[in-house]
Amino acid sequence: MRKIVASAHLSLDGVMQGQGSAEDDPSGGFDLGGWSSPFSDEDGLAALIGLLGSPGTPNDLLIGRKTYDIFAAFWPTASDDAGGKPLNDATKYVASRGQPTLAWGPSVPIEGDAAEGVSAIKEGNGPDLQVHGSGNLIQTLLRHNLVDEFRLWVFPVVIGSGKRLFADGTIPAGLKLVDSKISTTGVVIGTYEPAGELTTGSFA
């Protein structure tokens, strides 16, 4: 079985919308796009490249249509040093409600119900499936308990509004921190694994 790793850049209050640039996702009137860019450094880049896999054995991508379009506009011309080759070589599994033309290959559309399609892909053989951005797709994966690992970059900013990774309706659950590091710009990079049901207690 293949592992699904969900990666996200988050503000301290959990917002993931528009982290890369103003053009990423202005839906809902969101006008603070690009909030993660001032915190870029070598530590963050190394962590991201390590997540993508090596050029010879890249991890595959599991992404939504909007994220696919954003990536396809940039990565085909990016340098190998910036992680371009693993992303360009990876198979991209794309969840979309329509029938898009997927010119940035190799790409495979997920047809029909997204959760059922992802479950079938997960049952097969192959490298890890990396989820980047893709806020709507991640909500589907969370509802169906399909994420095996979270890689979260938490930035020292508070945004106040916007799409969140763990949005309203998220199923309560426990997580286990298995690795962490702090970048030179104060970004906390944590790796978490599901740890079963949420447990509660009392200090009394």
C-alpha atoms as one frame of an Amber mdcrd trajectory, in Angstrom:
protein
   0.000   0.000   0.000   1.207   3.487  -0.848   1.533   6.206   1.788  -0.202
   9.565   1.395   1.805  12.489   2.791  -0.045  15.793   3.070   2.236  18.823
   3.016   1.022  22.322   3.853   2.350  25.777   4.663   0.270  27.255   7.479
   0.012  30.473   9.434  -0.107  30.234  13.224  -3.889  30.405  13.015  -4.002
  27.567  10.517  -4.563  29.412   7.216  -3.101  27.768   4.122  -4.736  29.882
   1.411  -2.569  31.857  -0.989   0.702  31.127   0.739   2.889  31.304  -2.353
   1.774  34.436  -4.185  -1.090  36.870  -4.639  -2.254  34.888  -7.681  -2.389
  31.494  -5.950  -5.950  31.615  -4.633  -7.763  34.967  -4.281 -11.160  33.265
  -3.929 -13.488  34.681  -1.311 -11.785  38.059  -1.600  -8.554  36.814  -0.020
  -5.984  39.563  -0.619  -3.021  38.507   1.535  -1.491  36.026  -0.901   2.253
  35.478  -0.761   2.516  35.606   3.031   5.045  32.743   3.257   7.532  34.140
   0.729   9.465  36.468   3.128  10.432  33.420   5.213  12.149  31.416   2.478
  15.568  30.040   3.405  17.864  27.091   2.706  16.385  25.041   5.559  12.880
  25.215   4.170  14.044  24.499   0.640  16.070  21.465   1.785  13.062  20.087
   3.682  10.847  20.519   0.630  13.322  18.910  -1.766  13.786  16.012   0.644
  10.034  15.482   0.641   9.898  15.323  -3.149  12.268  12.354  -3.379  15.443
  11.981  -5.379  15.663  12.791  -9.116  15.954   9.096  -9.956  13.133   7.961
  -7.689  10.670  10.832  -7.291   7.579  10.558  -5.143   4.319  10.939  -7.030
   1.996  13.913  -6.666  -1.654  13.787  -5.620  -3.079  17.248  -6.220  -6.188
  19.196  -7.125  -6.722  20.900 -10.460  -5.972  24.420  -9.207  -2.671  23.359
  -7.649  -1.815  21.432 -10.806  -2.286  24.577 -12.896  -0.139  26.658 -10.510
   2.650  24.068 -10.543   2.438  23.552 -14.317   2.987  27.272 -14.873   6.257
  27.244 -12.931   7.999  23.909 -12.455   8.635  22.824 -16.074  11.167  25.680
 -16.383  12.542  25.533 -12.810  16.119  24.488 -12.159  16.967  21.033 -10.866
  18.550  22.659  -7.799  15.159  24.075  -6.827  13.530  20.643  -6.970  12.352
  20.895 -10.555  13.437  17.470 -11.772  11.672  15.352  -9.112   8.440  17.267
  -9.675   8.671  17.148 -13.451   9.497  13.424 -13.440   6.799  12.514 -10.909
   3.469  11.083 -11.971   0.776  13.650 -11.156  -2.585  12.244 -10.073  -5.035
  15.113 -10.518  -8.464  15.365  -8.891 -10.837  17.525 -10.917 -14.581  17.838
 -11.367 -14.082  18.430 -15.081 -12.028  16.808 -17.815  -8.927  18.995 -17.942
  -6.164  18.853 -20.491  -3.128  17.817 -18.461  -0.201  18.931 -20.596   2.348
  18.774 -17.749   3.038  15.080 -17.676   3.177  12.384 -16.810  -0.314  13.048
 -15.475  -3.303  10.847 -14.639  -6.803  12.273 -14.036  -8.781  10.902 -11.098
 -12.208  10.291 -12.530 -15.456   9.944 -10.624 -15.552  10.127  -6.834 -12.228
  11.539  -5.589 -12.116   9.500  -2.366 -12.786   6.245  -4.204 -10.218   7.090
  -6.865  -7.543   7.968  -4.312  -8.276   4.805  -2.319  -7.727   2.707  -5.443
  -4.428   4.471  -6.218  -3.299   4.028  -2.618  -3.932   0.285  -2.778  -1.509
  -0.084  -5.688   2.259  -0.235  -5.796   4.550   2.740  -6.143   6.256   5.573
  -4.274   4.663   7.845  -1.698   1.893  10.150  -2.869   2.660  13.766  -1.979
  -0.192  16.233  -1.507   0.820  19.897  -1.833  -1.642  22.763  -1.478  -4.903
  21.337  -2.829  -7.061  22.575   0.038 -10.317  21.091  -1.273  -8.732  17.716
  -1.989  -7.136  17.581   1.472 -10.553  18.094   3.083 -11.807  15.054   1.162
  -8.797  13.002   2.252  -9.285  14.015   5.891 -12.981  13.099   5.861 -12.120
   9.615   4.592  -9.072   9.055   6.847  -6.719   8.675   3.878  -3.720  10.727
   5.098  -0.839   8.703   6.565   1.499  11.567   7.406   1.446  15.362   7.679
   4.423  17.607   6.866   3.506  21.036   8.186   5.464  24.270   7.789   4.077
  26.669  10.441   5.002  30.300   9.773   5.209  33.024  12.439   2.302  35.058
  11.082  -1.388  35.416  11.937  -3.730  36.023   9.013  -7.205  36.004  10.516
  -9.227  34.697   7.581  -8.850  32.298   4.684  -9.015  28.595   3.967  -7.598
  26.400   6.712  -6.063  22.947   6.613  -8.148  21.721   9.533 -11.392  23.462
   8.658 -14.797  23.324  10.338 -16.058  19.763  10.213 -12.641  18.153  10.642
 -12.986  14.806  12.435 -11.331  14.974  15.896  -8.186  12.819  16.004  -4.844
  12.477  17.732  -1.500  13.107  16.039   2.022  12.062  16.998   4.993  14.367
  16.358   7.778  12.221  14.880  10.223  14.882  13.676  10.680  18.643  13.920
  13.091  21.402  13.021  13.114  25.198  12.997  14.350  27.156   9.991  16.593
  30.192  10.260  13.546  32.401   9.658  11.492  30.855  12.474   9.372  28.419
  10.493   8.565  25.290  12.514   8.655  22.221  10.254   6.918  19.266  11.859
   6.182  15.718  10.744   3.089  14.121  12.273   1.475  10.710  12.035  -2.114
   9.790  12.910  -2.355   8.476  16.478  -5.908   7.189  16.685  -8.884   8.817
  18.292  -8.657  12.042  20.244  -8.275  11.326  23.956  -9.425  13.712  26.649
  -8.750  14.014  30.349  -8.713  16.399  33.258  -6.105  18.166  35.396  -8.376
  17.719  38.429
